[in-house]
Amino acid sequence: MAESGGPGDPSRQTAHHHRYVYDFTEGNRSQRDLLGGKGANLAEMTNLGLPVPPGFTITTEACRAYLTTGAVPPDLPDQIAAALARLERQRGKRLGDPADPLLVSVRSGARFSMPGMMETVLNVGLNDECVAGLAAQAGGDERFAWDSYRRLVQMFGRTVCGVPGEEFDQALEAAKRAAGSDDDLALDAAALRGLVRAYQKIFFAHTGRDFPQDPREQLDLAIRAVFDSWNAERAVIYRRQERIPAELGTAVNVVAMVFGNLGPDSGTGVAFTRDPASGDQGVYGDYLANAQGEDVVAGIRNTLPLQELARLDPRSYDELLAIMARLENHYRDLCDIEFTIERGKLWMLQTRVGKRTAAAAFVIASQLVDEGIIDLDEALHRVSGAQLAQLLFPCFDLSGAPPTIATGVGASPGAAVGRVVFDSARAVELARQGEQVILVRRETNPDDLPGMIAAQGILTSRGGKTSHAAVVARGMGKTCLCGADALDIDAGAGRFMVGDLSVSEGDVVSIDGTSGCLYLGAVPVRPSEVVQYFEGTVDPASTTDPLVLAVHRILSHADDRRRLAVRTNADTGADAARARRFGAEGIGLCRTEHMFLGDRRELVERLILARDEAERAAALAELLPLQRADFREIFQEMDGLPVTVRLIDPPLHEFLPSLEELAVSVALAQARGQDAGRDTALLAAVRRMHEQNPMLGLRGVRLGLVIPGLFAMQVRAITEAAVELAAAGRDPRPEIMVPLVGAVQELETVRAEADRIIAEVLGDRSVEILIGTMIEVPRAALTAGQLAGSAQFFSFGTNDLTQMGWGFSRDDVEGAFFWRYLELGIFGISPFESIDRDGVGRLVRIAVEEGRAARPGLKIGVCGEHGGDPDSVHFFHEAGLDYVSCSPFRVPVARLEAGRATVESTGSDSR
């Protein structure tokens, strides 16, 4: 329930007016949906009594109304005026007062953090008259006043009116050259006054109007620009990447300006309560003296380590450390903090739960458990399968001692190798062609987001761990190396220099986001420490590696909490053994068609094209011992665990000679007068069996029914292998799965033959062999109650179920139109990557419900690619499945997410 005077207080609303504006004193951090993350946290810090500049928040509801109608809600202007009047009384200054002006910042702030993706405008309220009053406030410091004014014209022009930012940049560079320096701090008041005039001319040239001199007009236009930025291309791309709902909208925060550019006793910085890259405890952050906040995030100048503040301003440093400790204890997590020091006075401008790397997420969660701040359920909630998957990526193998050509700040860990590109569009273009690229920039800005997503890694010559490149890369799990200041980047010429070494676009480099090292050429990789832990070569009982210990601890808790079992998809003994080391509890899909490739393909071809029973029997007799050996090896590796063997399910064309190649061969032989007897007969057979759409043709159960003896041979091989191992004292647990069933009669026919063969081979031996079916045809899902009469288990083949449910070919569709569907928002993500809950998911739920109604206790699993997708694992938990099955390397991910699904569904986490 909202406190009196808060957003939920009916005394603040009437039947005729909707409230859109709240002072920082009225909200709290629980109201992120209404106030956005930034506004809610500014309110929270205000409630805690921390030094926060006063201000107010315009709600996400106002943004949604504006985006829906294209107009500002009728009640909003008056509410802004009232809030502004309160702010003026608090500060004792008035917006637009030439003698003593109030200046404000206008900042975005959505429910979820979207760093740099939406707009910010600082110093709103300055104009040609007020600049003198601002100088008077600063004790006659004209340089500060003109520096603030040029920042306003530049930010307002770029963000509100769409003036190309590079034109402002060029004017700034020209001014610095005229001053004989590459540092903007070298510009005096006269130079900055001239720069403002140059900026105003650029503004007029692009907009056809003078820079607005009415401060309220500036404020209103800036607020509209923030609303509009919710649907800017970079914001849309970022939301799609991070799966943030498009309908949320952003709040707008209007905050009284405090100034870090008032001289050497002022500055601005960003701090983390722990290292967001590694999770290590300590003081981490960046500081810039005589600067405004955007300078740090944009990486315009290389920053100082936060520890330098202890020397420059010990009192502010000590106060900042105390606030950091208080915020971390209050939020019970790593906090990301933005602050400004104005002539020795510390102000808190923002806090949020900080983005972190995958490694830091696990380490910090485990540390907080040790500190008694959270419990293990909460620790499990705070990490994700996607983060664990990142920890399975390889690292650089430096045993060959590759020469380092430059070093910088390891801002986001990982090992990335690719061809150098210097702009976002080129990165996207080459990535679509299958090239791996490294995006190289002086510093990144939000418009570089498409290229950052496309690249393997990001390399910048400026900025630190809190720069735009670093923050966004960490959020995406992308390798990033920042602040490599030895690089002299000439993007226009398509090269960078390191001393005398020239590296051009297209050259291969390797970047290490952990050590901060840059290498020329491709550096080989090795398994990560986490993979070595799963492989058993790193013992958690003896290692001191905090990451390995954290992964072991949290994953062990996930295993204790999860209801879903996790199996693997494996077709060989080696894959089965690796999956078991990674924690698999059986095999959910053993694809037998993979066993018939290579040298055995000819045997299958002979079987399919056999002209009589004798030829067919001969081919089957040769295949039987080979299959028996295959199954024996897999059962042996999975001793004591279930192994679901899918009977052969290839599209027919995969085992037949190419129709086109055969036709050409026969035609050439005939043209040369040669005998093409065998090929001619083969061509006739292939033509007879040729299909226009093999994926919907003679495959799965249909192949087993059309080719007598094929399924029977496989059932016999499975049973004989199990009998051999049981006789040797092993515990084989085979499960036979019939693929592509659409009608119960198909399953009944196959099962009758299988039961007969199993009984014949077993005799009086006791080996349990289950027979079930894949649910991969929509009709099977819709008639699951009938199928359950003959099936002892179900396993959803969600790859084909998605393909047939949507009418898409998964092999062709991604390149054909998926990109456009994603662009238009028809898909947030490919339905082949994450389960379509509404459509395919409904088929799953129907089959589970009707199958278990017909056969209580029916064992049900999933063996499609979705079995290792984090979001899909949660769906399968909700739908009541017994297990998921995925590739060996995704087994740990599925284990973790299965545990998280239990914790989140029971509500037992301590959030």
QUIZI-V870397 format. One line per field, one symbol per residue. phi: phi as a letter, one per 40 degrees, with the letter a starting at -180 (. if undefined). A space follows every 10 residues. Layout:
phi=???
This chain:
phi=.ccdgcdccc ccbbcbbbcb bbcccbbacc bccccgcccc ccccccccgc cbdciabccc ccccccccbg bcddccdccc cccccccccc cgbbdgccca ccbbbbbcac dbcbdgcbcb bbgchcaccc ccccccdcgg ccddcccccc cccccccccc bgcdccccdc cccccccccg abbccccccc cccccccccc ccdcccbgac cdbcdccdcc cccdccdccd bcdccccccc ccfcdcccgb cbbbbdcbbc bchccbiaab bbcacccbgc cibbibbbcf abdcccccgc bcccdddccc ccadcccccc cccdcccccc cfadbbbbab bbfgbcbcba aacccacccc dcccdccccd cgcbbcccdc ccbacccccc ccccbccccc fccccabacc cachbbbacc bbaccccccc cccgccbbcb acacbdccdd ccccccabbb cbgbcbcddc ccccccgbca bbgccccbcb cccgabbbgc cbbbdgccbb bbcccgcbbc gcccbbcccc cccccgcbcc cbcbcccdcc cdcccccccc cccccbbbca bbcccccccc cchcbhbcab cccccbcgcc dccccccccd cacccccccc cccdcccdcd cccccccbdg bcbccccdac cdccbbccdc cccccccccc ccgccbdccc ccccccccbc bcbdcbbcag dcccccbdgc cccccccccc cccdccccgc bcbcbbbccf cbbccccccc cdcccccccc ccgbcbbcbc babcbbbdcc ccbdcccccb ccabbccccc ccccccgbcc cbccccaddc ccccgcbcac cccbdcccbc cccccccccc ccccbdgdcb bbbcdccbcd ccdccccccg ccabbacdcc dccccccccc ccccccgccc c
